[in-house]
Amino acid sequence: MRGSLSTRLTRTVGRFVRSQPARIDWPGGVVSFSFDDFPRSALTEGGAILEKYRLRGTYYAALSLAGQDSDMGPMFDIEDIRAAHDRGHELGCHTYSHLDCSRTRSAAVLADISDNTAAFSALLDGFVPVSFAFPFGAVSLGARRALAGRFASCRGIAAGINSGTADLAHLFSKQVYDRSFDEAELCRLVDRNYRIGGWLIFFTHDVAAVPSRYGCTPDQLERMVAYAGERCDVLPVSEVVGRLRRAQAGLRRQRSPLSPMPLGI
Ligand SMILES: [Zn+2]
């Protein structure tokens, strides 16, 4: 009982503690589309939809799943990883073995992540992923602290828009699932994100005519891509973080005191 209470408390407190705070102030808002686990259809269907609108997504992959079959259909294979990379999509880390980070010691989580990074690097000529998503959305304060400096951002599945002072160590997101798909609600969320200048990250898994419990149909994804693409910036996760960092660096420079005038000449 103590263990489960402790876990619940950690997750609850975790919503209010920011390990890697970042100011989100994006006029008109920005939206990212992400795919967890990387079933093949996320690229063959989902990637094709994004590319039709000249947009790109973020694929969080656990490379031990390569070539496997699942209830989400066939998972990515090595060629899919290369194709996603070549077509300009972002590849993110999802641990190597799809580990529950909230129930694993930090050292073991970091070792598993190193395995995934090494596998990416071997496949893609030294490529190192900078974005991370917690498998199962399972987060603990310890895992957040351990990973906060390891990645530019870590995404969970707690629902919400990232706005004001967000936590790059635990970004909120919103699922696009067939079983809960409510187009009007999701469009309202895009509209709200626009008004408050926030960052809305959608996630799903497979994209198929008959999707799994964790996926959506091509039509559902395209409706959201078209709606968001018409109204605001749509960028992969790492590009949003990169622009936020550059904006914050610019602000710091503006605030720093003027250099003293040189004496002499
Ligand atoms: Zn996953």
Residues whose N, C-alpha, C, O or C-beta is under 5 A from the ligand:
A	BS01	ZN	D36 D37 P135 F136
